[in-house]
Amino acid sequence: MKSLSILATVLLMSSISSAATLNCTIKVNNAVVAQNQVQTKSKEKVFVASADSIQAFVTEKVDDIFIIEAFIGESEIRIYSEGMLRTPADRLVTSLWSREMMADIECSR
């Protein structure tokens, strides 16, 4: 019985650690066009926001390792960044610069 409760505790803790709350921002030409707080799920792509032809998503690949993906529809461009977010001071940013647009997608804990 004791080992069953230990197993249940370990499973509960692992399911809790596989989700994270992230604060994400989309900037276009240095102006904030979208801000959203998202709850990630391990290995599932989660929609962040859509603004100015940009659709942004975040995926928690494994504990504390995240991927930001953005699709810019009018240019048919897809960009990715991967990094670790462990503390509130950590941030993950992906950027695109072109003659027409400068776009930044940033997420932090």
C-alpha positions in Angstrom: 0.0 0.0 0.0 2.9 2.4 0.8 4.5 1.7 -2.6 1.2 2.4 -4.3 0.9 5.8 -2.7 4.5 6.6 -3.5 3.8 5.7 -7.1 0.7 7.8 -7.2 2.7 10.8 -5.8 5.4 10.3 -8.4 2.9 10.1 -11.3 1.1 13.2 -10.0 4.3 15.2 -9.7 5.4 14.2 -13.2 2.1 15.3 -14.7 2.3 18.6 -12.9 5.9 19.2 -14.2 4.9 18.5 -17.8 2.8 21.7 -17.9 4.0 25.3 -17.8 2.4 28.7 -17.9 4.1 31.0 -20.3 3.6 34.7 -21.1 4.0 35.4 -24.8 4.2 38.6 -26.8 4.1 39.3 -30.5 5.7 42.5 -31.7 5.6 43.9 -35.3 7.8 46.8 -36.1 8.6 47.2 -32.4 4.9 47.6 -31.4 3.2 45.0 -29.3 0.3 43.6 -31.3 -0.6 40.6 -29.1 0.0 39.4 -25.6 -1.3 36.1 -24.2 -0.7 33.8 -21.3 -0.8 30.1 -22.3 -0.7 26.8 -20.5 1.5 24.3 -22.3 1.1 20.6 -22.5 4.0 18.2 -23.0 4.6 17.6 -26.7 1.4 19.4 -27.8 1.4 22.5 -30.0 -0.5 25.3 -28.2 -1.9 28.4 -30.0 -0.4 31.6 -28.6 -2.0 34.4 -30.7 -2.7 35.7 -34.2 -1.9 39.2 -35.3 -0.8 41.1 -38.4 -0.8 37.9 -40.5 1.3 36.1 -37.9 0.1 33.0 -36.2 2.3 31.9 -33.2 2.4 28.5 -31.4 4.5 27.1 -28.5 5.3 23.4 -27.8 6.9 22.0 -24.7 9.2 19.4 -26.2 10.4 17.9 -22.8 10.5 19.5 -19.3 11.7 23.1 -19.6 12.6 22.9 -23.3 10.2 24.8 -25.6 9.8 25.5 -29.3 8.2 28.7 -30.6 6.8 28.4 -34.1 5.5 31.3 -36.1 3.8 31.4 -39.5 3.7 34.6 -41.5 0.9 34.0 -44.0 1.4 36.8 -46.5 5.0 35.9 -47.0 4.5 32.1 -46.6 7.3 32.0 -44.1 7.6 29.7 -41.1 10.2 30.3 -38.3 11.2 28.3 -35.3 13.3 28.8 -32.1 14.1 26.2 -29.5 15.4 26.9 -26.0 15.2 26.3 -22.3 12.8 28.2 -19.9 13.5 27.3 -16.3 13.2 30.5 -14.4 11.1 33.7 -14.7 14.3 35.4 -16.0 14.7 33.1 -18.9 13.1 34.0 -22.3 12.8 32.5 -25.7 12.6 34.8 -28.7 12.3 34.2 -32.4 12.7 37.0 -34.9 12.2 37.8 -38.5 13.4 40.9 -40.3 12.6 41.8 -43.9 12.2 45.0 -45.9 8.4 44.9 -45.1 8.3 43.8 -41.5 10.3 43.2 -38.3 8.6 40.6 -36.1 9.5 39.2 -32.7 7.7 36.5 -30.8 8.9 36.1 -27.2 7.8 33.8 -24.4 8.9 33.6 -20.8 7.7 31.9 -17.6 
